[in-house]
């Protein structure tokens, strides 16, 4: 079974924020823009070339404003765009990136100015519009209290997490990739755990890490853990954008499903399972389980997209086990 367990993120004592504190579709879209601009690649390079200084895990707002202004000089949308100065757009960039004010026109400007690809544009529009697949999910439970206490206390919270799971032509999981933005809620956070229900995998710590700390260990029977060392320790309130992946080497087929276990809560959870075109499932369902070892308690059919992938985005997930189940 392919299950990844996220247990060190959440509110104090697992208390759910009030409805007024929940991220809206606009805020979720803003968070995704920040992630795209922080992720290594052409979007990040586009604004970094104008940044006189930059801080890890933060987008330089004036540099982003420079990108927006330069685009408007070449593609004016209104009177005055030819003469607009980057500093005049700094507030626009700031409000958009924070989610305080992100109009559809501003969203369109960001997408065009940074040349976002079709998948990113589609995702942003879904988030901004608050589609049915972009919602808050609070499940019955994640891990029994007696087991959860053995996993240790949390030291970071998750600002966004992308789970990308790949199934090979033989129907076996081959790779799992994570893009993970964290914020420290304690001082001197120097590592985060990678947790799974199998040791038939190889972990690769990439962006934001200096390596792995020691061998795999088992705090409870069902869970295997390896600690990943951060590139630099984080103090309370500091953030980091992390990338890591796992390759699987099962000796026998696991159950046909992928689960994300959320012990407390995680914001901006994006789960995607992609199948090989030579081995497509006859049916795929979005599912909610009754915890780590419980049955499915909620399910709904999911259609694969043109890349043979099932996808679901949650603005917030709390104390739940969610993911995809499929039949061959």
Buried (B, 14 or more C-beta within 10 A) or exposed (E): BBBBBBBBBBBEEBEBBEEEEBBBBBBBBBBBBBBBBBBEEEBBEBBEEBBEEEEEBBBBBBBBBBBBBBBBEEEEEEEEBEEBEBEEBBEBBBBBBBBEEBEEEBBBBBBBBBEBEEEBBEBBBBBBEBEEEBBBBEBBBBBEEEBBEEBEEBBBBBBBBBBBBBBBEEBBBBBBBBBBBBBBBEEEBBBBBBBBBBEBBEBBBBBBBEEBBEEBEEBBEBBBBBBBBBBEEBEEEBBBBBBBBBBBEBEEEBEBBBBBBBBBBBBBBBBBBBBBEEBBBEEBBBBBBBBBEBEBBBEEEBEBEEEBBBBBBBBBBBBBBBBBBBEE
